[in-house]
Amino acid sequence: MCQLLGMNCNIPTDICFSFEGFRARGGRTDEHRDGWGIAFFEDRGYRSFIDIKASADSPIADLVRHYPIRSKNVIAHVRKATRGVVSLENTHPFAREMWGRYWLFAHNGDLKDFNPSQADIYQPVGTTDSEAAFCQILNSLRKRFPDGNPSLPALYDALESLTRDICEHGTFNYLLSNGQYLFAHCTTNLCYIVRKAPFREAHLIDDDVSIDFREVTTPNDRVAVIATLPLTDNEQWTTIDPNQLLVFFDGEPLDVRGGGAF
């Protein structure tokens, strides 16, 4: 299957270190050679880089690796195709506008017999089950909240219900963000780490690269990194439970039912 990488922070931060290890899984340390993509929110806009080449061999991935784009929400994906040919239109993350904001989405898994109606506002451009699921989620949210801008608890409850329905068709690990929050759902494999003071050194699993975060952060920084599998071998990652939906805000999981405005 594919692999996911996400980042949510309290201040704009670059993802160069994590991406260095993650891109290796696209053809060097793992088998995900069917394209890759990464998207960075910047204020209300976003930058997206996608390629049908394996990320380990992609010149575009080389550019991203050396380009310290700072963002509070990032979603990345390396693909092992299970449905849909290898093409740009089938490459994650996917993007759409809803309620005056861009939404980004990437999926890891395989949905069987999943054929939602395409006669609605959001329609897939490519042929993946992933993009079909993304469009289904957005179409359903628009119908449930015709006036837009629901509270975060209401949005969370709706998204959790929609996710549960889609999960009946198979594996549905995903990352979804509107530039404010990052939602992470686990069916099989997804984990995260929150880096905050006191910072320490981290070492990648997929490459012999280390970084001392004490040298590149301030005491107020907080960064959550979400990945299919841990990216470092000297830090404690938290495994997300199967069928659990988390919301990250300002670099940590949010207690949604404790309140919060969308």
Secondary structure, DSSP 8 states (H G I E B T S, - for coil): --EEEEEEEEEEE--HHHHHHHHHTBTTSSB--S-EEEEEEETTEEEEEEESS-GGG-HHHHHHHH----EEEEEEEE---SSS-SSGGG-S-EEEEETTEEEEEEEES-BTT------SSS--SS--HHHHHHHHHHHHHHHH-TT----HHHHHHHHHHHHHHHHTTB--EEEEE-SS-EEEEESS--EEEEEESS--EEEBSSSS-EEEGGGT--TT-EEEEEESS-SBSSS--EE--TTEEEEEETTEE--GGG----
